[in-house]
């Protein structure tokens, strides 16, 4: 298939505009693959440098869109563009961010833990996250590989920089630790909190056994309150701010591979009976 795209640049006063149109010159394999959809637009004949009359001016109200979130591949490209990491380490950097739960999902989202760490470092020891410092180290390593400098010279310079940064970190470690502890506590509570207990003043939370991996929803008032609800095992569970229309109990999000569902925490809720398929 052959496509032809025409782009026109227009100046309206001092404000530049452009528009483009695409037409199919030869359908080729499009003839045999009907799922391709090309929005063809034919432009009128326009000569370069021509003066065109302004027939109408319309002001449309809109909002800017945030930049697209990174995925692993685009983040690795960004690291490469900024000269951070090496071919051997960039993928490992991304993997470490996931393993330490500083980021999650694809496209990436920064977790509460990730925001806490970067916030603490920016506040107390910004040199640790200085791109320029990291870039200089990477360039020095590359110079060693190219035999443009010696390992001893690079290590000596790196030691001076790191000793200064570590000393600053050591001086502020109590403040950094307190800030991180508070942030991690809040994040953990948000990840576990499901809703208010229907039998006492406690909170319903997702409880996981670190040894067996089994999970359920229990009351923070245990052992005085033994209110609890079962959960599917080995299934990611996410609290939501929604309540069940049938019984009023909290609902949680369950992820079965790509399939995600909202479910009432009560296994005997009538909402589940309605959804259940009749047995043949």
C-alpha positions in Angstrom: 0.0 0.0 0.0 1.1 3.6 -0.7 -0.1 6.5 1.4 0.5 10.2 0.6 0.4 12.7 3.5 0.4 16.5 2.9 1.2 18.9 5.7 0.3 22.6 5.4 1.9 25.2 7.6 -0.2 28.4 8.0 0.6 31.7 9.7 -2.3 33.6 11.1 -0.7 36.9 12.2 2.2 35.8 14.4 0.5 32.5 15.4 1.6 29.3 13.5 -0.8 26.5 12.7 -0.6 23.3 10.7 -2.8 20.6 9.4 -2.3 17.4 7.5 -4.3 15.1 5.3 -3.6 11.6 4.1 -4.9 9.8 1.0 -4.4 6.3 -0.3 -2.5 6.3 -3.6 -2.4 2.5 -4.0 -4.4 0.1 -1.8 -2.0 -2.8 -2.2 -2.5 -5.3 0.6 -5.3 -3.2 2.0 -7.5 -5.0 -0.6 -7.1 -8.2 1.3 -7.0 -6.9 4.9 -10.3 -5.0 5.5 -9.5 -4.1 9.1 -7.2 -1.2 8.2 -9.1 2.1 8.5 -7.5 5.3 7.0 -9.4 8.5 7.5 -8.8 10.0 4.0 -9.0 13.7 3.5 -8.4 15.5 0.3 -7.0 19.0 0.5 -7.9 21.7 -2.0 -5.0 22.8 -4.3 -2.8 25.2 -2.3 0.3 27.0 -3.6 3.2 27.7 -1.2 3.3 31.3 -0.1 -0.3 31.9 -1.1 -2.4 34.4 0.9 -5.7 32.9 2.0 -8.7 34.7 3.3 -9.8 34.1 6.9 -13.5 33.0 6.6 -14.2 32.3 10.2 -12.5 32.2 13.7 -13.7 29.8 16.4 -12.4 29.6 19.9 -12.6 26.1 21.4 -12.1 25.6 25.1 -10.0 22.6 26.1 -7.5 21.3 28.7 -3.9 20.2 28.2 -3.2 16.5 28.6 -0.5 15.1 30.9 2.4 13.4 29.3 2.0 9.6 28.7 3.2 7.4 31.5 6.4 5.4 31.1 6.4 1.7 30.4 9.6 -0.4 31.0 10.8 0.1 27.4 10.1 3.9 27.2 11.8 4.4 30.6 14.9 2.5 29.4 15.0 4.8 26.3 14.7 7.8 28.6 17.6 6.7 30.7 19.6 6.1 27.6 18.8 9.6 26.2 19.9 11.2 29.5 23.1 9.1 29.7 22.0 7.4 32.9 23.0 3.7 33.4 24.6 1.5 30.8 23.2 -1.1 28.4 23.8 -3.7 31.0 22.3 -1.9 33.9 19.2 0.0 32.6 16.9 -3.0 32.5 18.1 -4.0 36.0 17.4 -0.5 37.3 13.7 -0.8 36.1 13.5 -4.3 37.6 14.8 -3.0 41.0 12.1 -0.2 41.0 9.4 -2.9 40.6 10.9 -5.3 43.1 11.2 -2.6 45.8 7.7 -1.5 45.0 8.7 2.1 44.2 6.6 1.7 41.0 3.8 -0.6 39.9 1.7 -1.6 36.9 2.2 -0.9 33.2 2.0 1.9 32.3 4.0 2.8 35.4 2.6 4.5 38.5 4.8 5.7 41.3 3.8 4.1 44.7 3.5 5.8 48.0 6.8 4.2 48.9 8.5 5.6 45.8 7.1 9.1 46.4 8.3 8.9 50.1 11.9 7.9 49.1 12.3 10.5 46.4 10.7 13.2 48.6 13.1 12.4 51.5 16.2 12.4 49.3 15.2 15.7 47.5 14.7 17.3 50.9 17.8 16.1 52.8 20.4 14.8 50.3 19.6 16.0 46.8 23.1 15.1 45.6 22.1 11.4 45.7 19.5 11.9 43.0 21.5 14.4 41.0 21.4 13.3 37.4 24.6 15.2 36.6 26.6 13.3 39.3 25.3 10.0 38.1 26.1 10.9 34.5 29.6 11.9 35.4 30.2 8.5 37.0 28.8 6.7 34.0 31.0 8.7 31.6 34.1 7.9 33.8 33.3 4.2 33.6 33.1 4.5 29.9 36.4 6.3 29.7 38.0 3.4 31.7 36.6 1.0 29.1 38.0 3.1 26.3 41.3 3.3 28.2 41.1 7.1 28.2 41.7 7.2 32.0 42.7 4.8 34.7 40.5 2.9 37.2 42.6 4.4 40.1 41.9 8.0 39.0 38.1 7.4 38.7 37.9 5.5 42.0 39.7 8.3 43.7 37.4 11.0 42.4 34.3 8.9 43.1 35.5 8.3 46.7 35.7 12.0 47.3 32.2 12.6 46.0 30.7 9.7 47.9 32.4 10.4 51.2 30.8 13.9 51.1 27.4 12.6 50.2 27.4 9.7 52.8 28.5 12.1 55.5 25.6 14.4 54.7 23.2 11.4 54.6 24.6 10.2 58.0 24.0 13.6 59.5 20.3 13.6 58.4 19.6 9.9 58.8 17.3 10.3 61.8 15.1 12.8 59.9 15.1 10.7 56.8 14.2 7.6 58.7 11.4 9.3 60.5 10.0 10.7 57.3 10.2 7.3 55.5 8.7 5.4 58.5 5.7 7.8 58.6 5.2 7.6 54.8 5.5 3.8 54.7 3.1 3.5 57.6 0.5 5.6 55.8 1.0 3.8 52.5 0.7 0.3 54.1 -2.5 1.4 55.9 -4.0 2.6 52.6 -3.1 -0.7 50.9 -4.7 -2.7 53.6 -7.7 -0.6 54.6 -11.0 -1.9 53.2 -13.6 -0.1 55.3 -15.2 0.3 58.7 -16.1 -2.8 60.7 -19.8 -3.5 60.8 -19.7 -5.0 64.3 -17.4 -2.6 66.2 -15.5 0.7 65.8 -12.5 -1.1 64.3 -11.3 -1.1 60.7 -11.5 -4.0 58.2 -8.1 -4.7 56.7 -6.5 -7.1 54.2 -4.5 -9.5 56.3 -1.8 -11.7 54.7 0.1 -14.5 56.4 3.8 -14.0 55.5 4.6 -17.7 55.8 1.7 -19.3 54.0 0.7 -16.4 51.8 -3.0 -16.9 52.7 -5.1 -13.8 52.8 -8.4 -12.7 54.3 -10.2 -9.6 55.6 -10.1 -9.2 59.4 -10.9 -6.5 61.9 -8.3 -4.3 63.5 -10.1 -5.0 66.9 -9.0 -8.6 66.9 -9.1 -10.6 69.3 -12.0 -8.7 70.8 -13.8 -8.5 67.5 -13.5 -11.6 65.3 -15.4 -10.2 62.3 -13.7 -11.5 59.1 -14.4 -12.4 55.5 -12.6 -14.8 53.2 -10.7 -13.8 50.0 -9.7 -15.7 46.9 -6.1 -17.0 47.4 -3.2 -16.0 45.2 -5.3 -13.3 43.6 -4.3 -9.6 43.8 -6.8 -7.7 46.0 -7.1 -3.9 45.9 -9.3 -1.8 48.3 -11.8 0.5 46.7 -14.0 3.4 48.0 -17.1 1.6 46.8 -19.8 -0.1 48.9 -22.2 -2.9 47.8 -25.6 -1.7 46.7 -27.2 -4.9 48.1 -25.7 -5.1 51.6 -23.7 -1.9 52.2 -20.4 -3.7 52.9 -17.2 -2.6 51.3 -16.2 -3.8 47.9 -12.7 -4.9 46.7 -11.1 -5.1 43.3 -9.9 -8.6 42.3 -7.5 -9.2 39.4 -7.8 -12.6 37.6 -5.1 -12.1 35.0 -6.4 -9.4 32.6 -9.9 -9.7 34.0 -10.7 -7.3 36.8 -13.9 -7.4 38.8 -15.5 -5.5 41.7 -16.7 -7.9 44.4 -18.6 -7.5 47.7 -16.5 -8.9 50.6 -19.4 -11.0 51.9 -19.4 -14.3 50.1 -23.1 -14.8 50.9 -24.2 -11.4 49.5 -27.3 -11.5 47.3 -25.3 -9.5 44.6 -23.2 -12.6 44.1 -26.2 -14.9 43.9 -27.6 -12.8 41.1 -24.3 -13.0 39.2 -23.8 -16.7 39.7 -24.6 -18.8 36.6 -27.3 -21.4 37.0 -26.1 -25.0 37.1 -27.0 -27.2 34.1 
